[in-house]
Amino acid sequence: MFTRRRFGSLALIVLAIGLSLSVAAQGGRTTPPAGARGVKTIASFDMRSPMRFLSAKEFRGRSAPSWELDIASRYLALEAERIGLKTLMPDGSYFQQLPVEVTTMSSTRSHLRISGPGGDTLVPFPQGFAANVRTGGEWAAAGALVFAGSALGAGAPTWDDRIDVRGRFVVVLEEAAPAPGAAAPGAGNAAARTRLLREKGAIGMVTVISPEREDNMAAQGFSFDVAERLRFLDVDTVNPAPAPPPSRPAGLPPTAAAAPPQAPFYTVEVRHAVAATMLGITPEQVRALFAALAARQTVSARAIDGRSLDVAVMFDQRRRTTPNVVAYLPGSDPLLRNEYVVIGSHHDHNPVREGRIFPGADDNASGCIAMLAIAKAMMVERPKRSVIFVWHTAEERGLVGAYYFVQHAPVPVEKITANLNLDMLTRNDPNSIYVIGLNKISSELDRSFKAAAPAANLALDYKYEDPGEPSRFFFRSDHYPYMRYGIPGVWVFCGTTPDYHTERDVEERVDYVKMEKATRLTYLVAMDVGNRPALLPLDVHPEIASRGAHNMKVVWQRPAPAR
């Protein structure tokens, strides 16, 4: 029985404990940090099922825009709602839709026609040939054919001027793909080939795909991919145009005339049967040519008499949308809840290529799922400031979703204290994590990470922090658009592996323990930043004194060292 006397004794004990905690706080003793309760809810075993779902091959890489990415977006929105996060967008949904214009090669108006002794052969797209739609406009061209043989091999390509290529298409053999993790043979050779042939007056280049690609397409019954060129509407991802050069003082000689524009140069790639028709040989002989080049044998270049090519590359356009997923957790403080911490990741990845699916488990289902775990933890212990969770679309298309969010934010950007970007969390050293952008705008964000790292059992690695670092990671994830708006940002990043952007980035290779540590680290920082009495100070970059679009003009690239 719970008697009054016992109740009184218990109350005294509770009061004594409360007083001792108060005295400890007043005396400056260490108290449990913000997030100490919530962080315990972040556990690797909770991450396995959503990881297996989002990185499933049925999502076909979650390319933006695609129906598969739309389904992934719906899943994240439903999970956000189930956890208890609220909507923030004006229409009452979890979706911020980005309009995009999609350009594809037209299957009805594009053609490749081979004229030869036996008459004309019409090759349809995408079954027999393809062209790059990502650069340039529609075109049509016709010309005779020249076979390059081994004249344009790896290294510095050369050409025998006894074979005239002016006004002709030059047929070349595609170089074999490198082994996983190996450098591409003759890196940059395709660009060097193009430069040389343009200089010699060729009208274009026809690349015969490698035997590996041909075999894969034949075995699977595939055609060429219908590649897309995307133009995202109402979003600016570039620097303002530079100021015009000053006028020349009177009396100085005029500058040299500008170089004349280069003549157009057209490129297509073809299957082996099409190449055989062009060269007047059999598909088996086409394969033998590849074998000879692989054995470093000399294969003579030659003009292909009596055969010519007529190509037209035409485009179709359509409008689509692709969504940022935006969810909201109101802050616990009635005043500070009008300021915001943004936690972000990207949920898109790369499209299918000739049947190859890129699951994107580490890149970046890992960041998406970490955000769900942080949201659950904040239901146990939430910060004073509000938290906005943004799953950005089209990161793989130039950080477009992040740019769109800061330029069309549903809250004032000057009220966003920081952006914490989670992108690739599950590989490499299990006891360290790369942090990028951390010390570029606010020294307090850097201090927050350093204070939280021991509790997450992770060492911070600043290897890629410098914008001038050769891999340029500083510019390559969704923290960067926020930083261009003067918002302190950081990319929490495990680094790349030979599986990066390949079909081997699968759930089976995920290090869930490291993912848990990185998630806990980010949660603890979000709690610390979200509970501070003021927005993070902008005390590092001299050109950034306030948050907002005016900072887009700031140049982040480190000057090249003097030679």
Secondary structure as a PSIPRED ss2 file (coil, helix, strand):
# PSIPRED VFORMAT (PSIPRED V4.0)

   1 M C   1.000  0.000  0.000
   2 F C   1.000  0.000  0.000
   3 T C   1.000  0.000  0.000
   4 R H   0.000  1.000  0.000
   5 R H   0.000  1.000  0.000
   6 R H   0.000  1.000  0.000
   7 F H   0.000  1.000  0.000
   8 G H   0.000  1.000  0.000
   9 S H   0.000  1.000  0.000
  10 L H   0.000  1.000  0.000
  11 A H   0.000  1.000  0.000
  12 L H   0.000  1.000  0.000
  13 I H   0.000  1.000  0.000
  14 V H   0.000  1.000  0.000
  15 L H   0.000  1.000  0.000
  16 A H   0.000  1.000  0.000
  17 I H   0.000  1.000  0.000
  18 G H   0.000  1.000  0.000
  19 L H   0.000  1.000  0.000
  20 S H   0.000  1.000  0.000
  21 L H   0.000  1.000  0.000
  22 S H   0.000  1.000  0.000
  23 V H   0.000  1.000  0.000
  24 A H   0.000  1.000  0.000
  25 A H   0.000  1.000  0.000
  26 Q H   0.000  1.000  0.000
  27 G C   1.000  0.000  0.000
  28 G C   1.000  0.000  0.000
  29 R C   1.000  0.000  0.000
  30 T C   1.000  0.000  0.000
  31 T C   1.000  0.000  0.000
  32 P C   1.000  0.000  0.000
  33 P C   1.000  0.000  0.000
  34 A C   1.000  0.000  0.000
  35 G C   1.000  0.000  0.000
  36 A C   1.000  0.000  0.000
  37 R C   1.000  0.000  0.000
  38 G H   0.000  1.000  0.000
  39 V H   0.000  1.000  0.000
  40 K H   0.000  1.000  0.000
  41 T H   0.000  1.000  0.000
  42 I C   1.000  0.000  0.000
  43 A C   1.000  0.000  0.000
  44 S H   0.000  1.000  0.000
  45 F H   0.000  1.000  0.000
  46 D H   0.000  1.000  0.000
  47 M C   1.000  0.000  0.000
  48 R H   0.000  1.000  0.000
  49 S H   0.000  1.000  0.000
  50 P H   0.000  1.000  0.000
  51 M H   0.000  1.000  0.000
  52 R H   0.000  1.000  0.000
  53 F H   0.000  1.000  0.000
  54 L H   0.000  1.000  0.000
  55 S C   1.000  0.000  0.000
  56 A C   1.000  0.000  0.000
  57 K H   0.000  1.000  0.000
  58 E H   0.000  1.000  0.000
  59 F H   0.000  1.000  0.000
  60 R C   1.000  0.000  0.000
  61 G C   1.000  0.000  0.000
  62 R C   1.000  0.000  0.000
  63 S E   0.000  0.000  1.000
  64 A C   1.000  0.000  0.000
  65 P C   1.000  0.000  0.000
  66 S C   1.000  0.000  0.000
  67 W H   0.000  1.000  0.000
  68 E H   0.000  1.000  0.000
  69 L H   0.000  1.000  0.000
  70 D H   0.000  1.000  0.000
  71 I H   0.000  1.000  0.000
  72 A H   0.000  1.000  0.000
  73 S H   0.000  1.000  0.000
  74 R H   0.000  1.000  0.000
  75 Y H   0.000  1.000  0.000
  76 L H   0.000  1.000  0.000
  77 A H   0.000  1.000  0.000
  78 L H   0.000  1.000  0.000
  79 E H   0.000  1.000  0.000
  80 A H   0.000  1.000  0.000
  81 E H   0.000  1.000  0.000
  82 R H   0.000  1.000  0.000
  83 I H   0.000  1.000  0.000
  84 G C   1.000  0.000  0.000
  85 L C   1.000  0.000  0.000
  86 K E   0.000  0.000  1.000
  87 T C   1.000  0.000  0.000
  88 L C   1.000  0.000  0.000
  89 M C   1.000  0.000  0.000
  90 P C   1.000  0.000  0.000
  91 D C   1.000  0.000  0.000
  92 G C   1.000  0.000  0.000
  93 S C   1.000  0.000  0.000
  94 Y C   1.000  0.000  0.000
  95 F E   0.000  0.000  1.000
  96 Q E   0.000  0.000  1.000
  97 Q E   0.000  0.000  1.000
  98 L E   0.000  0.000  1.000
  99 P E   0.000  0.000  1.000
 100 V E   0.000  0.000  1.000
 101 E E   0.000  0.000  1.000
 102 V E   0.000  0.000  1.000
 103 T E   0.000  0.000  1.000
 104 T E   0.000  0.000  1.000
 105 M E   0.000  0.000  1.000
 106 S C   1.000  0.000  0.000
 107 S C   1.000  0.000  0.000
 108 T C   1.000  0.000  0.000
 109 R C   1.000  0.000  0.000
 110 S C   1.000  0.000  0.000
 111 H E   0.000  0.000  1.000
 112 L E   0.000  0.000  1.000
 113 R E   0.000  0.000  1.000
 114 I E   0.000  0.000  1.000
 115 S E   0.000  0.000  1.000
 116 G E   0.000  0.000  1.000
 117 P C   1.000  0.000  0.000
 118 G C   1.000  0.000  0.000
 119 G E   0.000  0.000  1.000
 120 D E   0.000  0.000  1.000
 121 T E   0.000  0.000  1.000
 122 L E   0.000  0.000  1.000
 123 V E   0.000  0.000  1.000
 124 P C   1.000  0.000  0.000
 125 F C   1.000  0.000  0.000
 126 P C   1.000  0.000  0.000
 127 Q C   1.000  0.000  0.000
 128 G C   1.000  0.000  0.000
 129 F E   0.000  0.000  1.000
 130 A E   0.000  0.000  1.000
 131 A E   0.000  0.000  1.000
 132 N C   1.000  0.000  0.000
 133 V C   1.000  0.000  0.000
 134 R C   1.000  0.000  0.000
 135 T C   1.000  0.000  0.000
 136 G C   1.000  0.000  0.000
 137 G C   1.000  0.000  0.000
 138 E C   1.000  0.000  0.000
 139 W E   0.000  0.000  1.000
 140 A E   0.000  0.000  1.000
 141 A E   0.000  0.000  1.000
 142 A E   0.000  0.000  1.000
 143 G E   0.000  0.000  1.000
 144 A E   0.000  0.000  1.000
 145 L E   0.000  0.000  1.000
 146 V E   0.000  0.000  1.000
 147 F E   0.000  0.000  1.000
 148 A C   1.000  0.000  0.000
 149 G C   1.000  0.000  0.000
 150 S C   1.000  0.000  0.000
 151 A C   1.000  0.000  0.000
 152 L C   1.000  0.000  0.000
 153 G C   1.000  0.000  0.000
 154 A C   1.000  0.000  0.000
 155 G C   1.000  0.000  0.000
 156 A C   1.000  0.000  0.000
 157 P C   1.000  0.000  0.000
 158 T C   1.000  0.000  0.000
 159 W C   1.000  0.000  0.000
 160 D C   1.000  0.000  0.000
 161 D C   1.000  0.000  0.000
 162 R C   1.000  0.000  0.000
 163 I C   1.000  0.000  0.000
 164 D C   1.000  0.000  0.000
 165 V C   1.000  0.000  0.000
 166 R C   1.000  0.000  0.000
 167 G C   1.000  0.000  0.000
 168 R E   0.000  0.000  1.000
 169 F E   0.000  0.000  1.000
 170 V E   0.000  0.000  1.000
 171 V E   0.000  0.000  1.000
 172 V E   0.000  0.000  1.000
 173 L E   0.000  0.000  1.000
 174 E C   1.000  0.000  0.000
 175 E C   1.000  0.000  0.000
 176 A C   1.000  0.000  0.000
 177 A C   1.000  0.000  0.000
 178 P C   1.000  0.000  0.000
 179 A C   1.000  0.000  0.000
 180 P C   1.000  0.000  0.000
 181 G C   1.000  0.000  0.000
 182 A C   1.000  0.000  0.000
 183 A C   1.000  0.000  0.000
 184 A C   1.000  0.000  0.000
 185 P C   1.000  0.000  0.000
 186 G C   1.000  0.000  0.000
 187 A C   1.000  0.000  0.000
 188 G C   1.000  0.000  0.000
 189 N H   0.000  1.000  0.000
 190 A H   0.000  1.000  0.000
 191 A H   0.000  1.000  0.000
 192 A H   0.000  1.000  0.000
 193 R H   0.000  1.000  0.000
 194 T H   0.000  1.000  0.000
 195 R H   0.000  1.000  0.000
 196 L H   0.000  1.000  0.000
 197 L H   0.000  1.000  0.000
 198 R H   0.000  1.000  0.000
 199 E H   0.000  1.000  0.000
 200 K C   1.000  0.000  0.000
 201 G C   1.000  0.000  0.000
 202 A C   1.000  0.000  0.000
 203 I C   1.000  0.000  0.000
 204 G E   0.000  0.000  1.000
 205 M E   0.000  0.000  1.000
 206 V E   0.000  0.000  1.000
 207 T E   0.000  0.000  1.000
 208 V E   0.000  0.000  1.000
 209 I C   1.000  0.000  0.000
 210 S C   1.000  0.000  0.000
 211 P H   0.000  1.000  0.000
 212 E H   0.000  1.000  0.000
 213 R H   0.000  1.000  0.000
 214 E H   0.000  1.000  0.000
 215 D H   0.000  1.000  0.000
 216 N H   0.000  1.000  0.000
 217 M H   0.000  1.000  0.000
 218 A H   0.000  1.000  0.000
 219 A H   0.000  1.000  0.000
 220 Q H   0.000  1.000  0.000
 221 G C   1.000  0.000  0.000
 222 F C   1.000  0.000  0.000
 223 S C   1.000  0.000  0.000
 224 F C   1.000  0.000  0.000
 225 D C   1.000  0.000  0.000
 226 V C   1.000  0.000  0.000
 227 A C   1.000  0.000  0.000
 228 E E   0.000  0.000  1.000
 229 R E   0.000  0.000  1.000
 230 L E   0.000  0.000  1.000
 231 R E   0.000  0.000  1.000
 232 F E   0.000  0.000  1.000
 233 L C   1.000  0.000  0.000
 234 D C   1.000  0.000  0.000
 235 V C   1.000  0.000  0.000
 236 D C   1.000  0.000  0.000
 237 T C   1.000  0.000  0.000
 238 V C   1.000  0.000  0.000
 239 N C   1.000  0.000  0.000
 240 P C   1.000  0.000  0.000
 241 A C   1.000  0.000  0.000
 242 P C   1.000  0.000  0.000
 243 A C   1.000  0.000  0.000
 244 P C   1.000  0.000  0.000
 245 P C   1.000  0.000  0.000
 246 P C   1.000  0.000  0.000
 247 S C   1.000  0.000  0.000
 248 R C   1.000  0.000  0.000
 249 P C   1.000  0.000  0.000
 250 A C   1.000  0.000  0.000
 251 G C   1.000  0.000  0.000
 252 L C   1.000  0.000  0.000
 253 P C   1.000  0.000  0.000
 254 P C   1.000  0.000  0.000
 255 T C   1.000  0.000  0.000
 256 A C   1.000  0.000  0.000
 257 A C   1.000  0.000  0.000
 258 A C   1.000  0.000  0.000
 259 A C   1.000  0.000  0.000
 260 P C   1.000  0.000  0.000
 261 P C   1.000  0.000  0.000
 262 Q C   1.000  0.000  0.000
 263 A C   1.000  0.000  0.000
 264 P C   1.000  0.000  0.000
 265 F C   1.000  0.000  0.000
 266 Y E   0.000  0.000  1.000
 267 T E   0.000  0.000  1.000
 268 V E   0.000  0.000  1.000
 269 E E   0.000  0.000  1.000
 270 V E   0.000  0.000  1.000
 271 R C   1.000  0.000  0.000
 272 H H   0.000  1.000  0.000
 273 A H   0.000  1.000  0.000
 274 V H   0.000  1.000  0.000
 275 A H   0.000  1.000  0.000
 276 A H   0.000  1.000  0.000
 277 T H   0.000  1.000  0.000
 278 M H   0.000  1.000  0.000
 279 L H   0.000  1.000  0.000
 280 G C   1.000  0.000  0.000
 281 I C   1.000  0.000  0.000
 282 T C   1.000  0.000  0.000
 283 P H   0.000  1.000  0.000
 284 E H   0.000  1.000  0.000
 285 Q H   0.000  1.000  0.000
 286 V H   0.000  1.000  0.000
 287 R H   0.000  1.000  0.000
 288 A H   0.000  1.000  0.000
 289 L H   0.000  1.000  0.000
 290 F H   0.000  1.000  0.000
 291 A H   0.000  1.000  0.000
 292 A H   0.000  1.000  0.000
 293 L H   0.000  1.000  0.000
 294 A H   0.000  1.000  0.000
 295 A C   1.000  0.000  0.000
 296 R C   1.000  0.000  0.000
 297 Q C   1.000  0.000  0.000
 298 T C   1.000  0.000  0.000
 299 V C   1.000  0.000  0.000
 300 S C   1.000  0.000  0.000
 301 A C   1.000  0.000  0.000
 302 R E   0.000  0.000  1.000
 303 A E   0.000  0.000  1.000
 304 I E   0.000  0.000  1.000
 305 D E   0.000  0.000  1.000
 306 G E   0.000  0.000  1.000
 307 R E   0.000  0.000  1.000
 308 S E   0.000  0.000  1.000
 309 L E   0.000  0.000  1.000
 310 D E   0.000  0.000  1.000
 311 V E   0.000  0.000  1.000
 312 A E   0.000  0.000  1.000
 313 V E   0.000  0.000  1.000
 314 M C   1.000  0.000  0.000
 315 F E   0.000  0.000  1.000
 316 D E   0.000  0.000  1.000
 317 Q E   0.000  0.000  1.000
 318 R E   0.000  0.000  1.000
 319 R E   0.000  0.000  1.000
 320 R E   0.000  0.000  1.000
 321 T E   0.000  0.000  1.000
 322 T E   0.000  0.000  1.000
 323 P E   0.000  0.000  1.000
 324 N E   0.000  0.000  1.000
 325 V E   0.000  0.000  1.000
 326 V E   0.000  0.000  1.000
 327 A E   0.000  0.000  1.000
 328 Y E   0.000  0.000  1.000
 329 L E   0.000  0.000  1.000
 330 P C   1.000  0.000  0.000
 331 G C   1.000  0.000  0.000
 332 S C   1.000  0.000  0.000
 333 D C   1.000  0.000  0.000
 334 P C   1.000  0.000  0.000
 335 L C   1.000  0.000  0.000
 336 L H   0.000  1.000  0.000
 337 R H   0.000  1.000  0.000
 338 N H   0.000  1.000  0.000
 339 E C   1.000  0.000  0.000
 340 Y E   0.000  0.000  1.000
 341 V E   0.000  0.000  1.000
 342 V E   0.000  0.000  1.000
 343 I E   0.000  0.000  1.000
 344 G E   0.000  0.000  1.000
 345 S E   0.000  0.000  1.000
 346 H E   0.000  0.000  1.000
 347 H C   1.000  0.000  0.000
 348 D C   1.000  0.000  0.000
 349 H E   0.000  0.000  1.000
 350 N C   1.000  0.000  0.000
 351 P C   1.000  0.000  0.000
 352 V C   1.000  0.000  0.000
 353 R E   0.000  0.000  1.000
 354 E C   1.000  0.000  0.000
 355 G C   1.000  0.000  0.000
 356 R E   0.000  0.000  1.000
 357 I C   1.000  0.000  0.000
 358 F C   1.000  0.000  0.000
 359 P C   1.000  0.000  0.000
 360 G C   1.000  0.000  0.000
 361 A H   0.000  1.000  0.000
 362 D H   0.000  1.000  0.000
 363 D H   0.000  1.000  0.000
 364 N H   0.000  1.000  0.000
 365 A H   0.000  1.000  0.000
 366 S H   0.000  1.000  0.000
 367 G H   0.000  1.000  0.000
 368 C H   0.000  1.000  0.000
 369 I H   0.000  1.000  0.000
 370 A H   0.000  1.000  0.000
 371 M H   0.000  1.000  0.000
 372 L H   0.000  1.000  0.000
 373 A H   0.000  1.000  0.000
 374 I H   0.000  1.000  0.000
 375 A H   0.000  1.000  0.000
 376 K H   0.000  1.000  0.000
 377 A H   0.000  1.000  0.000
 378 M H   0.000  1.000  0.000
 379 M H   0.000  1.000  0.000
 380 V H   0.000  1.000  0.000
 381 E C   1.000  0.000  0.000
 382 R C   1.000  0.000  0.000
 383 P C   1.000  0.000  0.000
 384 K C   1.000  0.000  0.000
 385 R C   1.000  0.000  0.000
 386 S E   0.000  0.000  1.000
 387 V E   0.000  0.000  1.000
 388 I E   0.000  0.000  1.000
 389 F E   0.000  0.000  1.000
 390 V E   0.000  0.000  1.000
 391 W E   0.000  0.000  1.000
 392 H E   0.000  0.000  1.000
 393 T C   1.000  0.000  0.000
 394 A C   1.000  0.000  0.000
 395 E H   0.000  1.000  0.000
 396 E H   0.000  1.000  0.000
 397 R H   0.000  1.000  0.000
 398 G C   1.000  0.000  0.000
 399 L C   1.000  0.000  0.000
 400 V H   0.000  1.000  0.000
 401 G H   0.000  1.000  0.000
 402 A H   0.000  1.000  0.000
 403 Y H   0.000  1.000  0.000
 404 Y H   0.000  1.000  0.000
 405 F H   0.000  1.000  0.000
 406 V H   0.000  1.000  0.000
 407 Q H   0.000  1.000  0.000
 408 H C   1.000  0.000  0.000
 409 A C   1.000  0.000  0.000
 410 P C   1.000  0.000  0.000
 411 V C   1.000  0.000  0.000
 412 P C   1.000  0.000  0.000
 413 V H   0.000  1.000  0.000
 414 E H   0.000  1.000  0.000
 415 K H   0.000  1.000  0.000
 416 I E   0.000  0.000  1.000
 417 T E   0.000  0.000  1.000
 418 A E   0.000  0.000  1.000
 419 N E   0.000  0.000  1.000
 420 L E   0.000  0.000  1.000
 421 N E   0.000  0.000  1.000
 422 L E   0.000  0.000  1.000
 423 D C   1.000  0.000  0.000
 424 M C   1.000  0.000  0.000
 425 L C   1.000  0.000  0.000
 426 T C   1.000  0.000  0.000
 427 R C   1.000  0.000  0.000
 428 N C   1.000  0.000  0.000
 429 D C   1.000  0.000  0.000
 430 P C   1.000  0.000  0.000
 431 N C   1.000  0.000  0.000
 432 S E   0.000  0.000  1.000
 433 I E   0.000  0.000  1.000
 434 Y E   0.000  0.000  1.000
 435 V E   0.000  0.000  1.000
 436 I E   0.000  0.000  1.000
 437 G C   1.000  0.000  0.000
 438 L C   1.000  0.000  0.000
 439 N C   1.000  0.000  0.000
 440 K C   1.000  0.000  0.000
 441 I C   1.000  0.000  0.000
 442 S C   1.000  0.000  0.000
 443 S H   0.000  1.000  0.000
 444 E H   0.000  1.000  0.000
 445 L H   0.000  1.000  0.000
 446 D H   0.000  1.000  0.000
 447 R H   0.000  1.000  0.000
 448 S H   0.000  1.000  0.000
 449 F H   0.000  1.000  0.000
 450 K H   0.000  1.000  0.000
 451 A H   0.000  1.000  0.000
 452 A H   0.000  1.000  0.000
 453 A H   0.000  1.000  0.000
 454 P H   0.000  1.000  0.000
 455 A H   0.000  1.000  0.000
 456 A H   0.000  1.000  0.000
 457 N C   1.000  0.000  0.000
 458 L C   1.000  0.000  0.000
 459 A E   0.000  0.000  1.000
 460 L E   0.000  0.000  1.000
 461 D E   0.000  0.000  1.000
 462 Y C   1.000  0.000  0.000
 463 K C   1.000  0.000  0.000
 464 Y C   1.000  0.000  0.000
 465 E C   1.000  0.000  0.000
 466 D C   1.000  0.000  0.000
 467 P C   1.000  0.000  0.000
 468 G C   1.000  0.000  0.000
 469 E C   1.000  0.000  0.000
 470 P C   1.000  0.000  0.000
 471 S C   1.000  0.000  0.000
 472 R C   1.000  0.000  0.000
 473 F H   0.000  1.000  0.000
 474 F H   0.000  1.000  0.000
 475 F H   0.000  1.000  0.000
 476 R C   1.000  0.000  0.000
 477 S C   1.000  0.000  0.000
 478 D C   1.000  0.000  0.000
 479 H H   0.000  1.000  0.000
 480 Y H   0.000  1.000  0.000
 481 P H   0.000  1.000  0.000
 482 Y H   0.000  1.000  0.000
 483 M H   0.000  1.000  0.000
 484 R H   0.000  1.000  0.000
 485 Y C   1.000  0.000  0.000
 486 G C   1.000  0.000  0.000
 487 I C   1.000  0.000  0.000
 488 P C   1.000  0.000  0.000
 489 G E   0.000  0.000  1.000
 490 V E   0.000  0.000  1.000
 491 W E   0.000  0.000  1.000
 492 V E   0.000  0.000  1.000
 493 F E   0.000  0.000  1.000
 494 C C   1.000  0.000  0.000
 495 G C   1.000  0.000  0.000
 496 T C   1.000  0.000  0.000
 497 T C   1.000  0.000  0.000
 498 P C   1.000  0.000  0.000
 499 D C   1.000  0.000  0.000
 500 Y C   1.000  0.000  0.000
 501 H C   1.000  0.000  0.000
 502 T C   1.000  0.000  0.000
 503 E C   1.000  0.000  0.000
 504 R C   1.000  0.000  0.000
 505 D C   1.000  0.000  0.000
 506 V C   1.000  0.000  0.000
 507 E H   0.000  1.000  0.000
 508 E H   0.000  1.000  0.000
 509 R H   0.000  1.000  0.000
 510 V C   1.000  0.000  0.000
 511 D C   1.000  0.000  0.000
 512 Y H   0.000  1.000  0.000
 513 V H   0.000  1.000  0.000
 514 K H   0.000  1.000  0.000
 515 M H   0.000  1.000  0.000
 516 E H   0.000  1.000  0.000
 517 K H   0.000  1.000  0.000
 518 A H   0.000  1.000  0.000
 519 T H   0.000  1.000  0.000
 520 R H   0.000  1.000  0.000
 521 L H   0.000  1.000  0.000
 522 T H   0.000  1.000  0.000
 523 Y H   0.000  1.000  0.000
 524 L H   0.000  1.000  0.000
 525 V H   0.000  1.000  0.000
 526 A H   0.000  1.000  0.000
 527 M H   0.000  1.000  0.000
 528 D H   0.000  1.000  0.000
 529 V H   0.000  1.000  0.000
 530 G H   0.000  1.000  0.000
 531 N H   0.000  1.000  0.000
 532 R C   1.000  0.000  0.000
 533 P C   1.000  0.000  0.000
 534 A C   1.000  0.000  0.000
 535 L C   1.000  0.000  0.000
 536 L C   1.000  0.000  0.000
 537 P C   1.000  0.000  0.000
 538 L C   1.000  0.000  0.000
 539 D C   1.000  0.000  0.000
 540 V C   1.000  0.000  0.000
 541 H C   1.000  0.000  0.000
 542 P C   1.000  0.000  0.000
 543 E C   1.000  0.000  0.000
 544 I C   1.000  0.000  0.000
 545 A C   1.000  0.000  0.000
 546 S C   1.000  0.000  0.000
 547 R C   1.000  0.000  0.000
 548 G C   1.000  0.000  0.000
 549 A H   0.000  1.000  0.000
 550 H H   0.000  1.000  0.000
 551 N H   0.000  1.000  0.000
 552 M H   0.000  1.000  0.000
 553 K H   0.000  1.000  0.000
 554 V C   1.000  0.000  0.000
 555 V C   1.000  0.000  0.000
 556 W C   1.000  0.000  0.000
 557 Q C   1.000  0.000  0.000
 558 R C   1.000  0.000  0.000
 559 P C   1.000  0.000  0.000
 560 A C   1.000  0.000  0.000
 561 P C   1.000  0.000  0.000
 562 A C   1.000  0.000  0.000
 563 R C   1.000  0.000  0.000
